[in-house]
Structures are given as C-alpha cells and as structure tokens.
Amino acid sequence: MYRTHNCGELTVSDIGKKVELAGWVFHKRDLGAMIFIDLRDRYGITQLVFEKSLYEQSKTDIGREYVISVSGNVVERSNKNFKIPTGEIEIIVDSYHILNPSLPPPFTLENETDGGEELRMKYRYLDIRRNIIKKNIELRHNLAREVRNYLSDNGFWEIETPCLIKSTPEGARDFVVPSRTNPGKFYALPQSPQTFKQLLMIAGCDRYFQIVRCFRDEDLRADRQPEFTQIDCEMSFVTQNDVINMFEGLIRDIFIKIKGFDTGKFQKFSYDEAMNCYGTDKPDLRFEMKLTEITEKVKGKNFKVFDDAEYIAGISAKNCASYSRKQIDELVDFVKKPQIGASGLIYIKYENINNFKSSIDKYFTKDELQNICDEINSTVGDLIFIMAGEKEKTQKALGELRLEMGNRLQLRNNNTFVPLWVTDFPLLEWNETDKRFYAKHHPFTSPQDISVLKNDPAKAKANAYDLVINGIEIGGGSIRIHDKNIQKQMFEILGFSEEEANKQFGFLINAFEYGAPPHGGIAFGFDRLCAILGGSESIRDYIAFPKNNAGRDLMIESPAEISQQQLDELGICIKSNFK
Amino acid sequence: MYRTHNCGELTVSDIGKKVELAGWVFHKRDLGAMIFIDLRDRYGITQLVFEKSLYEQSKTDIGREYVISVSGNVVERSNKNFKIPTGEIEIIVDSYHILNPSLPPPFTLENETDGGEELRMKYRYLDIRRNIIKKNIELRHNLAREVRNYLSDNGFWEIETPCLIKSTPEGARDFVVPSRTNPGKFYALPQSPQTFKQLLMIAGCDRYFQIVRCFRDEDLRADRQPEFTQIDCEMSFVTQNDVINMFEGLIRDIFIKIKGFDTGKFQKFSYDEAMNCYGTDKPDLRFEMKLTEITEKVKGKNFKVFDDAEYIAGISAKNCASYSRKQIDELVDFVKKPQIGASGLIYIKYENINNFKSSIDKYFTKDELQNICDEINSTVGDLIFIMAGEKEKTQKALGELRLEMGNRLQLRNNNTFVPLWVTDFPLLEWNETDKRFYAKHHPFTSPQDISVLKNDPAKAKANAYDLVINGIEIGGGSIRIHDKNIQKQMFEILGFSEEEANKQFGFLINAFEYGAPPHGGIAFGFDRLCAILGGSESIRDYIAFPKNNAGRDLMIESPAEISQQQLDELGICIKSNFK
C-alpha cells in the first residue's frame, strides 16, 4: 500500500490525521526555510510542506514530475485556496520516498500548454496528465457508462460482433488483414457492424447495441480518424417513430446526467424543410436567421442575375446594417471560396424605413427593396444577404453564409445545445462520373414508397433519419429493408449484378429467406458525441491515443515496417515499383 | 408499432385484454377445428389460437419460423403449462398479418438440435434463435454489465486503446494491416493493450479497465479464436495484495450477481505449492485427491523405477479398490498418451488392513505397502496410484491422472465453482531450442528479487498471479516493472539488443524517463469467463459470431479474396509460389 488517501479528498474534516499520499510533483516553491509542493494525482492536488530537517534534502533531490510518496499530518492552511476541494488543508511531511525521478517534461503540463500538437502526440502520456485532457477521458468514460445504462435498462443487449470480417468494396475503402492460414485470402476490418446487427435481428435478439470500434481507410481530412467508435443500435418490430422516441430518450438522458439539463423535446424537420430553411441537412438551431425564398417576388426587374436564376433566397443578419465595405467584402470573399463556390453576394443594408444601401439599388426601387426586407422579416438595422442560382447549390452557399454570420455574431455558443431530427432523406444519390446511383445512407435502407423507387428512383425518399446537434450530425439510421425482393431490387438499382450482390452480401440475402422481422436502428459517432458534450471542436482531444491526419501514431511510430519473415509467412510481398 | 406486448409477459393478470403480438412461429399444431401456434420472440413464448373463420386460412398460409403479427384477446388456458411464465394464458386471434415468410430451417431450433457444428455456424442467425444459445448471449451481456458496474464503482475509467498499432514480434504472431497511405508499412492488431495500459498509468489515469478485443495469429487449437475479448485492468500505486483484493472482489461480485451465491474468500497457492499438491499451476479444487510425495520413503527396496527416480508421488482415489484390471489398464493407457507421456503407472488396491493388491507387491512387504497407504492418507477401499521420474514431468502427469479420476468419479460438477489464486510464478522460462530465456508472463513483469534475477535468472520469481476457477486459468497479471534500468536489464536477459528493444518498445522505455508510478494489473479472458459461468466447455457458444478452428467464418465466408485494385492500392502482391 502506497497511500492512505488520494490527492483530491482531504479536507478540513481530516485535520489532525496522519496520512500517506503518492503522486506527481506538479509545482514546487522554495520559500527559504520551507518547500511547498503541489502533489498531483488523478483525483486532485494536495499541498505538501517540507520544513526543518527535510528542507535541505527535498530542495535538491525532488524535481518536477517526480513520483513521490509522503507521510505526514493534515493541518489547516493559513493561506486558503477555495478554488479546489483540498485548498483549506496542507500536509506537514515527516518522511518521503522518491518512487521514480523524471526528466523535465518537453512541454508544460498546464491546461494552457506551450506544446504543439505534434509534440503533445509524441508524448501523449504526458499530455494526458494535463487536467483538461484527463477530464475529457473521464467524460468519455462517464458518457459510455450512461449510454450503456440507458440502453440496458431499455432491454438492449450489448453483443460483440467480429472485427475480422470480409471486404465489401461498396462504400469507403476497407482495411484488410492478410490471412496466414488461408494464403492469398484476407479478412477486412468492419466499417460498421451493419450486416451483423441486421443478422442479430433475424436471430431474434430484438434489441441490440454495441459501443464498437470501426475502421475506414479514407484519405484523412482534418478530424477524421482511421479507427473510430460508434454507438451502434438496432431494434426489431419497430417503426421510424419507435426508433426516434427511444433514441431521443437516450440523448435527453445523457444531457440530463452529464450536463445537468433537459434539452426538451427535439424539433423534427424533413430533409426538404431543412434545406429550405437552413440550406443544409444538419441545421444549427442555436440561432434563427432562416433562409427565405423570394424567387417569384424579385424577377422581371431586368436584373439578369435574378431573372436567370432557378432559385433566389435571402437571410437577414440582425443589427448588421452598419457593416463596413470591408466587412461585406470579406463575406463576398467567403462565399466565393472554392468550398462554397458562389459567384457573388447581394446585400441590402436596411438603415431605416425606406432607406437602404444595396448592391442592387439601380435595379430596385426603395419600395421594392422595402418589400424584399419585409418578405425576409427584416427590421430596421438589419443587413440582408441575397443569393441566386441553381437551387440546391444556392441553398447550401446561403446556409454556409448563415453559419459564418452565426460565428461573427457569436450566436454559436459551445454551452448551448439544440438537438433535432432530420427525416425523409432522398434514398439515392446520382453520381454523374460513374453514371450510377449510390445509396445515400447504405443499400439496406428501406424506401418510403416502393412504386416511386421503381418509376423514378431519383425521387425516392428513404425511411431514414439523422440526429443533429448544433450543426453537427451525431447519428443516423433507418428502417431497413426486410423483404428479400426489395433488397434484390435495391441492389439492381445500385448497379450490382446478381453475382456481385451474392458474393458480397449473399449471407444477408440468404438470411432474408428465413423470417427476417421488420427492423431498424441507428448509429452515433461516439468520438463526436464526446467532443460536442465536452464543448470542443476536435475529436482528437477525446481519444486517448489518436492518430494524426496522415493516419500515423506519433507516439508508438506506427504504421511501421515488418520483418521479411512476417511477410514470408503471410505469403505477400511489397511492390518495389510502388510510386 | 407492431405489438403492444412481447411474447414473454402476458399472465393471468392480463386476461380480458386486447393485445397485439409479433414474433416467430415456433410450433404449430392442427387440432381439426383450431390451430395452436407457439409464438416466440426474445422474451418468451405465447400460445395463439386460430379458430372459426381463421382456421382454414392459417392452416395453409402460416409455416414454421414465419414472422407474423396478431391481434386478439387474452384468455385463460384450460390446459395450463406451469413451466413457463405465460403458460396459464393464450390469445384467441382475431386477425393476423404475415410479416415475412420463411423457408423451413435447415436444422431444428430446439435446445437439442439435429444440426451439426458446421451447419449451425453457417446459419448462425438461426442457431442464435435456439433458447440455449440466446441465453448465452444474454449471460454475456449481463456479465459485461456487472463487470463494468463493479469497476466503475471502484473508480476505474474505461479507456479505449487503439486497434491499429505496431507489430512487436515478441510473443505470439501479430495480425498485420497494410497501410495504403504509408506504402510498405503496416499496422498490427493488438495481442493485448499491455503497453497502452502501462502508458495510461504513466499518464496518471490511476485505474483503467477496458473490455477489449484482442487478436492472435496462432495455429488454432480447439476452442481458440483468432479474435477474443479480454477484461483488461491496471492500477497505480498498488502492491500485489491490492490488486488481488480488488479483483477477488470483482469475481465474488459476479458470482453473487449472476449465479446468486458467494464463493467466499479465495484460497491462495504459490506456484510451487500448486505443483506439489496438484501437479499443475491451475488446480481444480472442486475435489481433493492431493499429490503426496513419497520419494524418500520408498527408495532402497531394489525397485529400479523408484531407486532411479528424482521424484515419486501418489494420489488416492476414494473407494476405487474394486477397479477391474480393464479399468486400471485404461488408466495406464491414459497416462501413456503422448500428451501426458508417462512410461507407466503403479497401483495399490487397499482392500483391507494389511491386505493389498498391487503392481509392486513383489518389491514391497505388506507392512511397507501399509506405510505407503498411510503416507498418502488412504483408507480401506481406496485405490492408490504412484508415479516416479523427473520431478516436474511426473507432477504434471499425476496432475492429469488426478483430473481424469475426478472426471470418472464425477467430482467435477459444472455448477460448483472454486476460484483460487496462484502466485509466485517463475519469472522466466528457458527455451532449449532457442537457447534463451522467454518471459513466462511478459517482459514487463517485475521480479521479486532483483539480485536473484542477476545471479541466477532461472530461479527468479515474479510478482505475478493467476486467477483459476475449476482448473481453468481465467485471468493473470503482475506488478509491472516501473524502473527503466530494471526494464533494460530484463530486455537484456531476454536477448534483446538495445537497438531491438528500442525499436519495439522505445516509446515505453522513453515514457519510463518521465515519472512512471508503481503499477500493476490483470487481464481476464472474457469469453472463457462467460463459458465457465454458463457451465460450458466451449467458448464458441458464448460468442455471437465465432470462427471455426481454421479461423474461418462459415457464415460470411471469410477470409476471402480481395480485388486486384485493392492489392494495387495497398502496394502489395500475393506470392504465386506460396506453398
């Protein structure tokens, strides 16, 4: 036994006790005749006092981040720190041991550190000692626990599905694992347990969940990880509303337990409503600033941009009529960025009743501008932005501008949370390059209307739903196809030959022959959910040992070369002409 | 909504209610004017009655394992079945829908099935419908939940460690994953999160656990899986007793919560005691029949087998003096099997005081045989077996014979559970082929006495402990090395060059420079723990989608070939001359 207490629990009620503590030397201050040390462990910080005979020795032989154990008496502090639970006491040390010395850490272990991302990742075991990162790890643990409790209490069984499965090229790229005992053959790591959870429904498991590692070999963008964690769920004998109610309950429960407040009932938008009102299928509802379509109101004034446009809409930024030329130019540049791709931005400064400054005032009279402002629900002092063009592209661009204005007006507070459902997604997406449809969700999502799917696949809607919080998609799911004929039809529309479909998904198609129940489910991005609840943008801060944007673990230096013997045993070789 | 209730909850208190149920047609009986159907879901079985206008239709259009939903009234059964909770009621169906038809399943879905292992694995989604397998899946869920609750309540954080790590050839073979974005380089799948959990201790996480998938590319023996699940745990600032107390608490808690009884405090044996008393480091304590050494008592009687032996010991099988020649011959054959490798077996039938039949009665007088029997604590009616030879080999052979006798005497009841700890393991094992030491546990286990390690490594004992239940090793762990110099010394003794050690474990050796706390932990085989608690020998019955002994998943047909495009993207090729 190295300690009688941890560094976070001693308070005034322990005064007079003889205690033993162990931990890391966080701060050390030499006051001449005494040394103060803040001893740190996972639980907190306790102030140690080394005086008299221990002064000289502790002055020289204890350094920063040394691991020490001490024995001493709890006394009341004269100079109390009410910010921490242990701030009213200190320990007068009577003996100590150095359990392990430490080199000086390569960056400071405070919440605000001088260590860059790369250095912190290389020494992640030091980075985690920082309170801010340690709290994230704790949050993740607590969140997982709440999720498991809620789902278990609601009759879900956590069932582990395999990691070594089979490659199915539909979708993102698989990571593969050569099989030594089956030469020339490969396992693949799962992108999700989708087919297995459907098989568990066919197996009669009724309610399944799993907090599960998934893998995607994608070209990594910022804040994507090759391995990530999902809360994966599936239910039998359910409609879309049953699933939505169950998981709205989960998310509300999490907010109550972890954040201490009830988000209330979630709003629900169809995909079309979300696009029309917010220019995105994942609206950030922490602020209003809705898109208003004005296509029919503004045509016929000889303004070619409007007259040629399929779609014209505007947003109104409250109290921004005083924006300078420079500020507006910045926003024009913003919408012209390649990621957004708009050709221009029209503004109306609503300075007063019938008093406007606008980039289109040579085409529109004051009355006409007034009508536009009224249509968009603007009031005096607002700044109106209008965009025109192809419908979906223009909605998306205006949606991006809306978010940018939300940022500028500080309407996107990380401590406010507005969850919502988006439903009625398109079933398919046409890919112009490949000249084929792809499943918007995945090939197992059921269509709302089978006759629309047959006659006009592009118009088919899916029984699919996304959970969005603060503009971020946290989860998505669908009611699945459980009829083998519809599943076959779906594979056909997606361009699978019968042979290909059988090769990749034969086991599932076969299982549909043996009494598949109606079923549906959802999967949540657990890393992202942690980040949202933690109030952060970066999922890396919520993963104990993340990889960088190149998929490398800088601490263990992975991936790495393997030995020729390993390659030989696996029966594979590395192409020397690899470019 | 497909149902108002599930098939396991309706009882006499629901009589008169109008209900809707959905599930699978388990059994169907045609009684002439009415059809009885046992409708099955995860929760139970409810009897449905189709009569009057529904009789003819349901007779022809509903088959076995069809998925149906019904609406009807709960009535009291005349012929009650008190074996199931719903056995006192039935549903008079007034309407039904066929939600999905089914082909007849390829094997019966009863607890005792006519399906062979291979067929069951190919149709695992049907196999899981069998109550006996479904209960295993439920047990596994409940067990995981209890483990998480106990550990979380004791301050452990569940922290996810990466799956894509780096190959470290020490130990078993790694599965590797080619990296597309780092051509020629590979990730490896973890054999255990050993180094990461140690890094989490250095990171100050204090108490860590994880129920985690691990991977070993071994030549599979019966009941080994290439991917398996561990309960992996680590604690800081602990001694061996702290770890043992914490996890004895866990195992006792599991038995109380899952099996409804307290195992009581666990016995503790040193490795040497276990070998001396039971001839194994994982004794089955459900029965006594201890080994008794008699080396010094029986030498010098001109019996060469004894006189030449390093070690002689015996066991006494209660009330087996009446064993026939044939029975004894079977046991002689048993110990001569290559896996056991004994050259022979000596017996003494203790038929009465001073009355023996024995294979050595020409060398020993009745008094001498009496002395041997007394030494081994035999009583009249017992059968004594004696073996002689090299010490460890003879102990192990006698230990195997002891287990065989336990089986024959039905002393190994699957509903009795006797957990124990084995401690003080040897640190190292000498490998005669490679002429080097291997770590018995792993290279991070601390020695009990560093001077023994230096002067006579073969004699060094480890701060290591195993948890054994009913003769099966369920978990093992150790207090780790936290001193960088001892770790370096350990790598040296294991024959690592400094370069090799740094290449494979440099990140850990480096981390030891920055204040590693004393720490230790344990890992439990979760699949095995489930099987033990379920009273089964086979872990496959406790894994939702297991692989067969060749590492193949017969349902999804994995591993499988991948496309040339995938190989090209990964920059690898398959050796055509692979034998």
Boltz contact constraints between the chains, C-beta under 6 A:
constraints:
  - contact:
      token1: [A, 2]
      token2: [B, 237]
      max_distance: 6.0
  - contact:
      token1: [A, 3]
      token2: [B, 237]
      max_distance: 6.0
  - contact:
      token1: [A, 22]
      token2: [B, 237]
      max_distance: 6.0
  - contact:
      token1: [A, 24]
      token2: [B, 515]
      max_distance: 6.0
  - contact:
      token1: [A, 42]
      token2: [B, 204]
      max_distance: 6.0
  - contact:
      token1: [A, 42]
      token2: [B, 206]
      max_distance: 6.0
  - contact:
      token1: [A, 65]
      token2: [B, 515]
      max_distance: 6.0
  - contact:
      token1: [A, 66]
      token2: [B, 515]
      max_distance: 6.0
  - contact:
      token1: [A, 67]
      token2: [B, 515]
      max_distance: 6.0
  - contact:
      token1: [A, 67]
      token2: [B, 517]
      max_distance: 6.0
  - contact:
      token1: [A, 99]
      token2: [B, 518]
      max_distance: 6.0
  - contact:
      token1: [A, 100]
      token2: [B, 515]
      max_distance: 6.0
  - contact:
      token1: [A, 100]
      token2: [B, 516]
      max_distance: 6.0
  - contact:
      token1: [A, 102]
      token2: [B, 514]
      max_distance: 6.0
  - contact:
      token1: [A, 102]
      token2: [B, 515]
      max_distance: 6.0
  - contact:
      token1: [A, 103]
      token2: [B, 513]
      max_distance: 6.0
  - contact:
      token1: [A, 103]
      token2: [B, 514]
      max_distance: 6.0
  - contact:
      token1: [A, 125]
      token2: [B, 199]
      max_distance: 6.0
  - contact:
      token1: [A, 125]
      token2: [B, 202]
      max_distance: 6.0
  - contact:
      token1: [A, 125]
      token2: [B, 203]
      max_distance: 6.0
  - contact:
      token1: [A, 125]
      token2: [B, 511]
      max_distance: 6.0
  - contact:
      token1: [A, 128]
      token2: [B, 203]
      max_distance: 6.0
  - contact:
      token1: [A, 129]
      token2: [B, 203]
      max_distance: 6.0
  - contact:
      token1: [A, 129]
      token2: [B, 204]
      max_distance: 6.0
  - contact:
      token1: [A, 137]
      token2: [B, 159]
      max_distance: 6.0
  - contact:
      token1: [A, 141]
      token2: [B, 157]
      max_distance: 6.0
  - contact:
      token1: [A, 141]
      token2: [B, 158]
      max_distance: 6.0
  - contact:
      token1: [A, 144]
      token2: [B, 158]
      max_distance: 6.0
  - contact:
      token1: [A, 145]
      token2: [B, 152]
      max_distance: 6.0
  - contact:
      token1: [A, 152]
      token2: [B, 145]
      max_distance: 6.0
  - contact:
      token1: [A, 157]
      token2: [B, 141]
      max_distance: 6.0
  - contact:
      token1: [A, 158]
      token2: [B, 141]
      max_distance: 6.0
  - contact:
      token1: [A, 158]
      token2: [B, 144]
      max_distance: 6.0
  - contact:
      token1: [A, 159]
      token2: [B, 137]
      max_distance: 6.0
  - contact:
      token1: [A, 159]
      token2: [B, 544]
      max_distance: 6.0
  - contact:
      token1: [A, 162]
      token2: [B, 545]
      max_distance: 6.0
  - contact:
      token1: [A, 163]
      token2: [B, 213]
      max_distance: 6.0
  - contact:
      token1: [A, 163]
      token2: [B, 227]
      max_distance: 6.0
  - contact:
      token1: [A, 164]
      token2: [B, 227]
      max_distance: 6.0
  - contact:
      token1: [A, 165]
      token2: [B, 558]
      max_distance: 6.0
  - contact:
      token1: [A, 166]
      token2: [B, 556]
      max_distance: 6.0
  - contact:
      token1: [A, 166]
      token2: [B, 558]
      max_distance: 6.0
  - contact:
      token1: [A, 166]
      token2: [B, 560]
      max_distance: 6.0
  - contact:
      token1: [A, 167]
      token2: [B, 562]
      max_distance: 6.0
  - contact:
      token1: [A, 175]
      token2: [B, 177]
      max_distance: 6.0
  - contact:
      token1: [A, 176]
      token2: [B, 562]
      max_distance: 6.0
  - contact:
      token1: [A, 177]
      token2: [B, 175]
      max_distance: 6.0
  - contact:
      token1: [A, 177]
      token2: [B, 177]
      max_distance: 6.0
  - contact:
      token1: [A, 179]
      token2: [B, 559]
      max_distance: 6.0
  - contact:
      token1: [A, 180]
      token2: [B, 217]
      max_distance: 6.0
  - contact:
      token1: [A, 181]
      token2: [B, 551]
      max_distance: 6.0
  - contact:
      token1: [A, 182]
      token2: [B, 559]
      max_distance: 6.0
  - contact:
      token1: [A, 183]
      token2: [B, 578]
      max_distance: 6.0
  - contact:
      token1: [A, 184]
      token2: [B, 574]
      max_distance: 6.0
  - contact:
      token1: [A, 185]
      token2: [B, 559]
      max_distance: 6.0
  - contact:
      token1: [A, 185]
      token2: [B, 560]
      max_distance: 6.0
  - contact:
      token1: [A, 185]
      token2: [B, 561]
      max_distance: 6.0
  - contact:
      token1: [A, 186]
      token2: [B, 559]
      max_distance: 6.0
  - contact:
      token1: [A, 186]
      token2: [B, 562]
      max_distance: 6.0
  - contact:
      token1: [A, 187]
      token2: [B, 558]
      max_distance: 6.0
  - contact:
      token1: [A, 187]
      token2: [B, 559]
      max_distance: 6.0
  - contact:
      token1: [A, 199]
      token2: [B, 125]
      max_distance: 6.0
  - contact:
      token1: [A, 202]
      token2: [B, 125]
      max_distance: 6.0
  - contact:
      token1: [A, 203]
      token2: [B, 125]
      max_distance: 6.0
  - contact:
      token1: [A, 203]
      token2: [B, 128]
      max_distance: 6.0
  - contact:
      token1: [A, 203]
      token2: [B, 129]
      max_distance: 6.0
  - contact:
      token1: [A, 204]
      token2: [B, 42]
      max_distance: 6.0
  - contact:
      token1: [A, 204]
      token2: [B, 129]
      max_distance: 6.0
  - contact:
      token1: [A, 206]
      token2: [B, 42]
      max_distance: 6.0
  - contact:
      token1: [A, 213]
      token2: [B, 163]
      max_distance: 6.0
  - contact:
      token1: [A, 217]
      token2: [B, 180]
      max_distance: 6.0
  - contact:
      token1: [A, 227]
      token2: [B, 163]
      max_distance: 6.0
  - contact:
      token1: [A, 227]
      token2: [B, 164]
      max_distance: 6.0
  - contact:
      token1: [A, 237]
      token2: [B, 2]
      max_distance: 6.0
  - contact:
      token1: [A, 237]
      token2: [B, 3]
      max_distance: 6.0
  - contact:
      token1: [A, 237]
      token2: [B, 22]
      max_distance: 6.0
  - contact:
      token1: [A, 507]
      token2: [B, 555]
      max_distance: 6.0
  - contact:
      token1: [A, 507]
      token2: [B, 556]
      max_distance: 6.0
  - contact:
      token1: [A, 511]
      token2: [B, 125]
      max_distance: 6.0
  - contact:
      token1: [A, 513]
      token2: [B, 103]
      max_distance: 6.0
  - contact:
      token1: [A, 514]
      token2: [B, 102]
      max_distance: 6.0
  - contact:
      token1: [A, 514]
      token2: [B, 103]
      max_distance: 6.0
  - contact:
      token1: [A, 514]
      token2: [B, 126]
      max_distance: 6.0
  - contact:
      token1: [A, 515]
      token2: [B, 24]
      max_distance: 6.0
  - contact:
      token1: [A, 515]
      token2: [B, 65]
      max_distance: 6.0
  - contact:
      token1: [A, 515]
      token2: [B, 66]
      max_distance: 6.0
  - contact:
      token1: [A, 515]
      token2: [B, 67]
      max_distance: 6.0
  - contact:
      token1: [A, 515]
      token2: [B, 100]
      max_distance: 6.0
  - contact:
      token1: [A, 515]
      token2: [B, 102]
      max_distance: 6.0
  - contact:
      token1: [A, 516]
      token2: [B, 100]
      max_distance: 6.0
  - contact:
      token1: [A, 517]
      token2: [B, 67]
      max_distance: 6.0
  - contact:
      token1: [A, 518]
      token2: [B, 99]
      max_distance: 6.0
  - contact:
      token1: [A, 544]
      token2: [B, 159]
      max_distance: 6.0
  - contact:
      token1: [A, 545]
      token2: [B, 162]
      max_distance: 6.0
  - contact:
      token1: [A, 551]
      token2: [B, 181]
      max_distance: 6.0
  - contact:
      token1: [A, 555]
      token2: [B, 507]
      max_distance: 6.0
  - contact:
      token1: [A, 556]
      token2: [B, 166]
      max_distance: 6.0
  - contact:
      token1: [A, 556]
      token2: [B, 507]
      max_distance: 6.0
  - contact:
      token1: [A, 558]
      token2: [B, 165]
      max_distance: 6.0
  - contact:
      token1: [A, 558]
      token2: [B, 166]
      max_distance: 6.0
  - contact:
      token1: [A, 558]
      token2: [B, 187]
      max_distance: 6.0
  - contact:
      token1: [A, 559]
      token2: [B, 179]
      max_distance: 6.0
  - contact:
      token1: [A, 559]
      token2: [B, 182]
      max_distance: 6.0
  - contact:
      token1: [A, 559]
      token2: [B, 185]
      max_distance: 6.0
  - contact:
      token1: [A, 559]
      token2: [B, 186]
      max_distance: 6.0
  - contact:
      token1: [A, 559]
      token2: [B, 187]
      max_distance: 6.0
  - contact:
      token1: [A, 560]
      token2: [B, 166]
      max_distance: 6.0
  - contact:
      token1: [A, 560]
      token2: [B, 185]
      max_distance: 6.0
  - contact:
      token1: [A, 561]
      token2: [B, 185]
      max_distance: 6.0
  - contact:
      token1: [A, 562]
      token2: [B, 167]
      max_distance: 6.0
  - contact:
      token1: [A, 562]
      token2: [B, 176]
      max_distance: 6.0
  - contact:
      token1: [A, 562]
      token2: [B, 186]
      max_distance: 6.0
  - contact:
      token1: [A, 571]
      token2: [B, 575]
      max_distance: 6.0
  - contact:
      token1: [A, 571]
      token2: [B, 578]
      max_distance: 6.0
  - contact:
      token1: [A, 572]
      token2: [B, 572]
      max_distance: 6.0
  - contact:
      token1: [A, 572]
      token2: [B, 574]
      max_distance: 6.0
  - contact:
      token1: [A, 573]
      token2: [B, 573]
      max_distance: 6.0
  - contact:
      token1: [A, 573]
      token2: [B, 575]
      max_distance: 6.0
  - contact:
      token1: [A, 574]
      token2: [B, 184]
      max_distance: 6.0
  - contact:
      token1: [A, 574]
      token2: [B, 572]
      max_distance: 6.0
  - contact:
      token1: [A, 575]
      token2: [B, 571]
      max_distance: 6.0
  - contact:
      token1: [A, 575]
      token2: [B, 573]
      max_distance: 6.0
  - contact:
      token1: [A, 578]
      token2: [B, 183]
      max_distance: 6.0
  - contact:
      token1: [A, 578]
      token2: [B, 571]
      max_distance: 6.0
